[in-house]
């Protein structure tokens, strides 16, 4: 029976480490893209290592992975506008899906027998699905790390969320370290949480996760685009309608706005919204539309500037490729993007636009002015912040230190 599956045989390879990532992925692209970036860096730094990503992302198979990195897809769940969750694709009740996900995670970790476990954002996993695995992995002596982005939510809301999920107890009980993929001077994502001094002593700030052009196997970029185009991206696109609508309204309201644009809708934008936006965009010879590009970094490298909503990965790319950017953050269901954009603007890293939300489209002139201003806006490097993009190097060093310690 599966419950009696033995732990993996380590006799054939006692040197090369095994690293397990967990990325719950109930919405958008952020979690899997961040996890993938870290996994690629660790694979490069540890030849021969085996790195396995357990993820609920429905599009994980559309990304490239280097030798040494693979993934296990667990059944997906999606979040409704009401805040409830439903099963993605399969006709199962959400409770049954969580039970299935939990079993796959547990057995995968049991057989893979990792030396290091890195959990993305959710200390207990989606609806507590990681708790049993964390307990067993700790008993087996694996090092366990919680990795969180630079901003989670406003402190009061985060405290309520972690209390509801019993996340603080999980952090205190199971985790050896907490890695924050940002800088303390810009924002402290764990402020307001009732963590013990012992838990706070485990926090390590890494800096933001740099993205390198060399990370992408196919560097070729179509050369039929203007050199001065602006990239418009709402990230995964699941909540990007307002940003795309606002941008198109700027072009429609001002015939003199001739700045070329490449507009990527994202894989999770509703098909009916995408079709409507495509019809509007195709009235302009200066606007090119794409549904999705798994290597959007190539486009950002070539762009003269960026209009975005301000998710973590987009922000890292803006910093890495040193692009002037105007950020229109969302403010629901959490204030993460707003907090990030506001802090980044104070440090001179980006220009912050009015937030986008499900409501009236903001003034098209404001967006038009922001698009034009990208040509003269200072790039992030002008802020000259020490250690800003040291994230991957710091993660590699922290992982090496964790793996160098003997298993408990």
Backbone torsions as a table, in degrees:
resi	resn	phi	psi	omega
1	UNK	NA	155.3	-178.3
2	UNK	-60.2	-34.7	-177.6
3	UNK	-65.5	-15.1	179.1
4	UNK	-105.1	13.6	179.6
5	UNK	-60.9	127.7	-178.2
6	UNK	-74.9	162.8	175.9
7	UNK	-68.2	158.8	-175.4
8	UNK	-62.4	146.4	177.2
9	UNK	-75.9	114.9	-177.7
10	UNK	-95.7	3.7	-172.5
11	UNK	-68.6	-28.7	-176.2
12	UNK	-79.7	-21.0	-176.3
13	UNK	-149.6	94.5	-176.6
14	UNK	-100.9	-0.2	-176.3
15	UNK	-106.0	-55.1	-176.2
16	UNK	-64.2	129.2	-175.8
17	UNK	-75.7	160.2	172.5
18	UNK	-118.3	126.6	-176.0
19	UNK	-124.1	127.4	179.8
20	UNK	-110.9	126.8	174.5
21	UNK	-105.3	143.4	171.0
22	UNK	-121.2	125.9	178.9
23	UNK	-134.5	107.6	-169.6
24	UNK	-68.2	-39.0	171.0
25	UNK	51.0	72.3	174.7
26	UNK	-100.2	-7.2	-177.9
27	UNK	-161.2	132.2	169.9
28	UNK	73.6	-164.2	-174.3
29	UNK	-109.2	-12.0	-167.8
30	UNK	-58.1	-47.5	-173.5
31	UNK	-67.7	-46.5	-177.3
32	UNK	-70.4	-34.3	179.3
33	UNK	-69.3	-38.2	177.0
34	UNK	-66.5	-45.8	179.2
35	UNK	-60.6	-42.1	-179.5
36	UNK	-63.2	-41.9	-179.6
37	UNK	-61.0	-42.7	-179.7
38	UNK	-69.7	-41.7	179.5
39	UNK	-61.0	-40.6	179.5
40	UNK	-64.5	-39.9	178.8
41	UNK	-66.0	-40.9	179.4
42	UNK	-69.5	-35.1	176.9
43	UNK	-64.8	-40.9	179.4
44	UNK	-65.5	-37.1	-176.8
45	UNK	-82.7	-16.2	-176.1
46	UNK	-129.5	73.6	178.9
47	UNK	-57.2	134.4	-178.8
48	UNK	92.9	-12.4	178.7
49	UNK	-68.7	153.4	173.9
50	UNK	-111.2	120.2	-175.8
51	UNK	-122.0	125.0	-175.8
52	UNK	-124.0	128.1	179.2
53	UNK	-106.2	122.2	172.7
54	UNK	-98.9	118.6	-171.2
55	UNK	-144.0	150.7	173.9
56	UNK	-98.4	8.1	-177.9
57	UNK	-66.1	127.8	179.8
58	UNK	-74.5	-11.9	-178.0
59	UNK	-119.3	19.9	-178.7
60	UNK	-58.2	-32.4	-178.6
61	UNK	-69.8	-8.9	179.9
62	UNK	-90.3	0.4	178.2
63	UNK	-102.2	153.1	174.6
64	UNK	-85.2	145.3	175.2
65	UNK	-132.3	141.3	180.0
66	UNK	-78.5	172.0	174.8
67	UNK	-57.0	138.0	179.1
68	UNK	97.5	-11.0	-177.8
69	UNK	-120.1	130.8	175.8
70	UNK	-142.3	177.1	-177.9
71	UNK	-140.6	156.6	171.3
72	UNK	-120.1	122.6	-179.3
73	UNK	-92.0	120.6	174.0
74	UNK	-95.4	155.4	-178.0
75	UNK	-52.7	135.7	-174.2
76	UNK	-83.2	154.2	171.7
77	UNK	-130.5	152.0	180.0
78	UNK	-128.9	150.7	-179.0
79	UNK	-97.6	129.3	178.0
80	UNK	-85.4	164.6	179.1
81	UNK	-61.4	-24.3	178.6
82	UNK	-74.3	-12.6	-176.3
83	UNK	98.2	-11.5	177.6
84	UNK	-78.5	161.9	178.3
85	UNK	-114.9	147.1	174.8
86	UNK	-134.7	161.1	178.4
87	UNK	-73.0	137.5	178.2
88	UNK	-91.0	126.8	177.1
89	UNK	78.4	-60.0	-174.9
90	UNK	-78.3	153.0	179.8
91	UNK	-93.2	64.7	-178.9
92	UNK	-123.3	149.9	171.2
93	UNK	-65.2	151.0	-175.3
94	UNK	-61.4	-36.2	179.6
95	UNK	-63.7	-39.0	178.4
96	UNK	-67.5	-39.6	178.8
97	UNK	-63.4	-43.3	178.2
98	UNK	-62.2	-40.1	177.4
99	UNK	-61.7	-40.7	178.2
100	UNK	-67.2	-44.9	177.6
101	UNK	-59.0	-45.5	-178.2
102	UNK	-59.7	-41.7	-178.8
103	UNK	-66.7	-41.2	180.0
104	UNK	-65.4	-43.4	178.6
105	UNK	-61.0	-46.7	-177.1
106	UNK	-61.0	-47.4	-177.4
107	UNK	-71.8	-35.1	176.7
108	UNK	-61.8	-47.3	-179.6
109	UNK	-66.2	-37.1	-178.9
110	UNK	-62.6	-45.2	-177.7
111	UNK	-78.1	-39.9	-178.7
112	UNK	-69.0	-35.1	176.1
113	UNK	53.8	65.5	-174.7
114	UNK	-72.4	154.3	171.3
115	UNK	-85.1	-29.4	-177.9
116	UNK	-136.4	131.7	177.1
117	UNK	-116.4	126.8	178.9
118	UNK	-119.0	114.8	-178.0
119	UNK	-101.1	130.2	-178.2
120	UNK	-92.0	113.7	166.5
121	UNK	71.1	-47.5	-172.2
122	UNK	-96.9	104.6	-175.3
123	UNK	-58.8	-31.9	-179.5
124	UNK	-106.4	-0.7	-174.3
125	UNK	80.1	175.3	178.8
126	UNK	-65.3	118.4	-179.1
127	UNK	51.8	38.6	174.6
128	UNK	75.7	15.3	-172.9
129	UNK	-69.7	-13.6	-179.4
130	UNK	-94.3	-9.4	-169.9
131	UNK	-60.3	-46.5	-179.7
132	UNK	-63.5	-42.2	179.5
133	UNK	-64.8	-41.6	178.4
134	UNK	-60.3	-43.1	179.5
135	UNK	-61.2	-47.0	-178.2
136	UNK	-68.5	-38.9	-180.0
137	UNK	-67.7	-34.9	177.2
138	UNK	-68.2	-39.7	177.1
139	UNK	-61.6	-33.2	-179.0
140	UNK	-82.3	-7.0	174.9
141	UNK	96.2	8.3	177.6
142	UNK	-70.3	145.3	170.5
143	UNK	-77.3	138.0	-176.2
144	UNK	-125.2	128.1	-175.5
145	UNK	-126.0	138.7	169.5
146	UNK	-103.0	123.0	177.5
147	UNK	-108.4	127.6	-178.9
148	UNK	-126.7	151.4	177.8
149	UNK	-72.0	175.0	-175.8
150	UNK	-63.4	-30.0	179.8
151	UNK	-135.4	133.1	175.7
152	UNK	-104.2	-54.3	177.5
153	UNK	-173.6	176.3	175.1
154	UNK	-61.5	146.6	-171.6
155	UNK	-53.9	-43.6	-177.0
156	UNK	-64.7	-45.1	-179.9
157	UNK	-65.3	-39.4	179.6
158	UNK	-65.2	-40.8	179.6
159	UNK	-61.4	-41.7	178.3
160	UNK	-65.2	-41.9	-178.8
161	UNK	-64.5	-46.4	-178.7
162	UNK	-67.9	-32.0	176.3
163	UNK	-66.3	-43.1	-180.0
164	UNK	-63.2	-38.7	-177.1
165	UNK	-88.5	-1.2	-176.2
166	UNK	56.2	38.6	-176.2
167	UNK	-73.3	-35.0	-178.7
168	UNK	-63.6	-43.6	177.5
169	UNK	-59.0	-39.8	179.8
170	UNK	-65.4	-43.2	179.3
171	UNK	-61.6	-45.0	-178.0
172	UNK	-66.1	-31.4	-172.0
173	UNK	-90.5	-41.3	-166.3
174	UNK	-109.8	-24.4	-166.7
175	UNK	-97.1	133.9	177.4
176	UNK	-83.2	-34.9	178.8
177	UNK	-146.3	157.7	173.6
178	UNK	-122.2	116.4	179.7
179	UNK	-100.5	126.1	177.4
180	UNK	-105.3	118.9	-176.4
181	UNK	-85.0	62.6	-179.6
182	UNK	-169.3	-165.5	-179.9
183	UNK	-117.5	136.8	-179.5
184	UNK	-62.0	-35.2	-178.6
185	UNK	-65.0	-27.4	-179.4
186	UNK	-85.8	-45.9	177.4
187	UNK	-165.2	146.0	176.5
188	UNK	-109.9	101.3	-172.6
189	UNK	-69.8	-19.4	-176.2
190	UNK	-98.4	6.4	179.2
191	UNK	-63.7	143.5	179.5
192	UNK	91.1	-9.4	178.9
193	UNK	-89.7	142.8	-177.3
194	UNK	-84.6	59.2	178.8
195	UNK	-85.6	145.4	178.3
196	UNK	-70.3	165.8	176.5
197	UNK	-61.8	-34.7	179.0
198	UNK	-63.7	-43.1	179.0
199	UNK	-67.4	-41.8	180.0
200	UNK	-64.5	-28.3	178.9
201	UNK	-70.9	-13.5	179.4
202	UNK	-88.9	-5.3	-175.8
203	UNK	-76.0	132.2	177.3
204	UNK	-128.6	120.2	174.9
205	UNK	-87.4	130.0	-173.7
206	UNK	-103.5	-21.9	-164.3
207	UNK	91.1	170.3	-177.7
208	UNK	-76.7	156.1	-173.6
209	UNK	-85.1	104.4	-178.8
210	UNK	-65.5	140.1	174.8
211	UNK	-110.3	128.3	-177.1
212	UNK	-107.6	138.1	175.8
213	UNK	-56.4	-31.6	-177.5
214	UNK	-69.4	-11.8	179.8
215	UNK	-72.1	-13.4	-171.4
216	UNK	-106.3	119.8	-172.1
217	UNK	-58.6	-33.5	-176.2
218	UNK	-113.3	96.2	-176.1
219	UNK	-81.7	-3.3	-175.2
220	UNK	-67.1	138.1	-178.8
221	UNK	-129.9	130.3	177.2
222	UNK	-53.9	136.8	-174.7
223	UNK	-101.8	12.7	-179.2
224	UNK	-92.1	8.4	176.6
225	UNK	-94.0	151.0	174.1
226	UNK	-63.1	150.6	-177.9
227	UNK	-71.0	-20.3	-172.8
228	UNK	-107.8	27.1	-176.8
229	UNK	-73.1	153.0	175.9
230	UNK	-102.5	136.0	178.3
231	UNK	-92.2	126.3	177.3
232	UNK	-109.8	117.7	-177.0
233	UNK	-140.9	125.3	172.2
234	UNK	-96.7	24.7	-179.4
235	UNK	70.9	-129.8	179.9
236	UNK	-66.1	-23.6	174.8
237	UNK	91.0	-7.4	-177.9
238	UNK	-62.1	-28.4	177.5
239	UNK	-127.0	30.5	-173.0
240	UNK	-98.9	6.0	-176.5
241	UNK	-57.4	-43.7	-175.0
242	UNK	-64.5	-40.3	-179.6
243	UNK	-65.3	-45.4	179.6
244	UNK	-64.9	-44.0	178.7
245	UNK	-59.1	-45.5	-179.1
246	UNK	-62.4	-44.5	-179.5
247	UNK	-64.2	-46.2	178.3
248	UNK	-63.2	-36.8	178.1
249	UNK	-62.5	-33.7	178.5
250	UNK	-64.5	-42.4	178.2
251	UNK	-69.3	-37.6	-179.3
252	UNK	-69.5	-33.2	-176.8
253	UNK	-81.7	-19.3	-175.0
254	UNK	-132.2	96.4	-179.9
255	UNK	-60.0	-20.9	-179.3
256	UNK	-82.6	-6.1	178.2
257	UNK	-77.3	97.6	-172.8
258	UNK	-111.3	11.4	-179.9
259	UNK	-64.3	122.2	179.2
260	UNK	-62.1	146.5	-178.4
261	UNK	-139.8	143.2	168.6
262	UNK	-113.3	118.7	-173.2
263	UNK	-111.1	118.0	178.8
264	UNK	-108.0	120.9	-174.1
265	UNK	-77.3	-31.3	-176.7
266	UNK	95.2	149.2	-173.2
267	UNK	-71.1	-16.6	-175.5
268	UNK	-104.0	6.6	175.8
269	UNK	-70.6	141.2	-179.4
270	UNK	-61.4	136.6	-177.4
271	UNK	-55.3	-39.1	-178.8
272	UNK	-67.1	-35.5	176.1
273	UNK	-66.8	-44.5	-179.4
274	UNK	-60.2	-44.2	-179.3
275	UNK	-63.7	-40.3	178.7
276	UNK	-64.3	-43.5	179.6
277	UNK	-67.1	-37.2	178.5
278	UNK	-62.0	-42.2	178.7
279	UNK	-61.5	-41.6	179.6
280	UNK	-69.0	-41.8	-176.5
281	UNK	-67.5	-34.3	-175.3
282	UNK	-72.0	-4.8	172.4
283	UNK	-75.7	-11.9	-177.5
284	UNK	-115.6	123.0	177.5
285	UNK	-66.3	-20.2	-175.9
286	UNK	-85.5	-6.9	-176.5
287	UNK	-112.3	123.1	174.4
288	UNK	-106.5	139.1	-179.7
289	UNK	-117.6	143.8	175.3
290	UNK	-136.4	144.9	178.0
291	UNK	-77.4	-45.1	-174.8
292	UNK	-163.9	143.5	173.6
293	UNK	-139.1	113.2	-177.6
294	UNK	-66.4	-13.7	176.8
295	UNK	-119.8	55.3	-178.1
296	UNK	-60.5	-20.8	179.4
297	UNK	-57.4	-34.5	179.7
298	UNK	-61.0	-41.8	179.2
299	UNK	-68.1	-38.9	-179.1
300	UNK	-66.2	-34.9	177.7
301	UNK	-60.2	-38.9	-176.7
302	UNK	-83.6	-20.9	-175.4
303	UNK	-69.5	151.3	175.8
304	UNK	-84.4	-20.1	178.8
305	UNK	-168.5	173.0	-173.2
306	UNK	-135.2	135.4	167.8
307	UNK	-112.6	122.9	-173.8
308	UNK	-151.0	172.7	178.3
309	UNK	-89.2	-19.6	172.9
310	UNK	95.8	31.0	170.4
311	UNK	-67.5	166.5	-173.8
312	UNK	-58.7	-48.5	-175.9
313	UNK	-65.7	-42.5	177.1
314	UNK	-60.1	-41.5	179.4
315	UNK	-62.5	-43.0	177.8
316	UNK	-61.0	-39.8	179.8
317	UNK	-68.6	-39.6	176.0
318	UNK	-58.8	-44.8	178.8
319	UNK	-67.7	-44.6	-175.2
320	UNK	-63.9	-41.8	-177.2
321	UNK	-97.1	6.4	171.3
322	UNK	54.8	54.6	-175.8
323	UNK	-106.4	132.0	169.6
324	UNK	-58.1	134.5	-174.9
325	UNK	-141.9	143.7	171.1
326	UNK	-114.0	123.3	-172.4
327	UNK	-110.7	124.6	175.2
328	UNK	-111.7	90.2	-171.1
329	UNK	-74.7	151.7	169.6
330	UNK	-82.6	158.5	-179.9
331	UNK	-123.9	1.7	174.4
332	UNK	-133.9	147.7	2.0
333	UNK	-81.7	-2.1	178.6
334	UNK	-140.4	165.0	-175.7
335	UNK	-94.7	14.5	-176.9
336	UNK	-50.2	-54.8	-175.1
337	UNK	-66.1	-37.8	178.8
338	UNK	-63.3	-45.9	179.8
339	UNK	-61.9	-43.5	179.8
340	UNK	-63.0	-47.8	-177.6
341	UNK	-64.7	-40.9	-179.9
342	UNK	-63.9	-44.4	179.2
343	UNK	-66.7	-41.3	-179.2
344	UNK	-64.6	-37.2	178.9
345	UNK	-66.4	-38.1	178.4
346	UNK	-60.9	-31.8	-180.0
347	UNK	-90.2	1.7	178.2
348	UNK	77.4	24.0	-177.5
349	UNK	-89.5	-32.5	-179.1
350	UNK	-145.9	171.5	168.7
351	UNK	-105.1	131.9	-177.6
352	UNK	-98.9	128.0	175.6
353	UNK	-94.9	167.5	174.0
354	UNK	-56.9	144.0	-179.0
355	UNK	-60.3	149.7	173.5
356	UNK	-101.2	142.7	-178.9
357	UNK	-156.5	175.3	178.6
358	UNK	-76.7	91.9	-177.4
359	UNK	-174.9	-147.4	-178.8
360	UNK	-74.0	138.1	176.9
361	UNK	-66.1	130.2	178.7
362	UNK	-61.4	173.2	-176.8
363	UNK	-56.7	120.0	179.8
364	UNK	-58.5	-30.5	-179.2
365	UNK	-64.2	-35.3	178.9
366	UNK	-61.9	-43.7	178.2
367	UNK	-67.5	-43.1	178.6
368	UNK	-59.2	-43.2	178.3
369	UNK	-63.6	-38.5	-179.7
370	UNK	-66.2	-39.2	178.5
371	UNK	-63.8	-45.4	179.1
372	UNK	-63.8	-39.1	-174.9
373	UNK	-68.6	-18.2	180.0
374	UNK	-59.6	-26.4	-178.0
375	UNK	-69.5	-23.1	-178.9
376	UNK	-115.9	-6.0	-178.6
377	UNK	-69.2	140.3	-179.7
378	UNK	-69.2	139.6	176.7
379	UNK	-73.5	164.1	-177.2
380	UNK	-58.1	-30.8	-177.1
381	UNK	-60.8	-23.3	179.7
382	UNK	-65.4	-21.0	178.6
383	UNK	-71.7	-24.4	173.5
384	UNK	53.3	59.8	-178.9
385	UNK	-100.0	121.9	-177.2
386	UNK	-67.2	134.5	176.1
387	UNK	72.9	11.3	-173.8
388	UNK	-57.3	-42.4	-173.4
389	UNK	-115.3	33.6	-179.2
390	UNK	-88.3	6.2	-169.4
391	UNK	-54.3	-52.1	-176.1
392	UNK	-67.8	-39.7	177.4
393	UNK	-61.9	-41.4	-179.5
394	UNK	-68.4	-39.5	177.9
395	UNK	-63.4	-43.2	178.4
396	UNK	-59.7	-42.6	179.7
397	UNK	-67.0	-41.5	179.1
398	UNK	-65.8	-39.9	178.5
399	UNK	-65.5	-40.8	178.9
400	UNK	-61.6	-41.6	179.0
401	UNK	-65.0	-40.5	179.5
402	UNK	-65.8	-40.9	-178.4
403	UNK	-73.6	-23.8	-179.7
404	UNK	-74.5	-22.5	178.9
405	UNK	-75.2	142.8	178.4
406	UNK	-65.7	146.3	176.7
407	UNK	-63.7	143.4	-178.7
408	UNK	-61.0	NA	NA
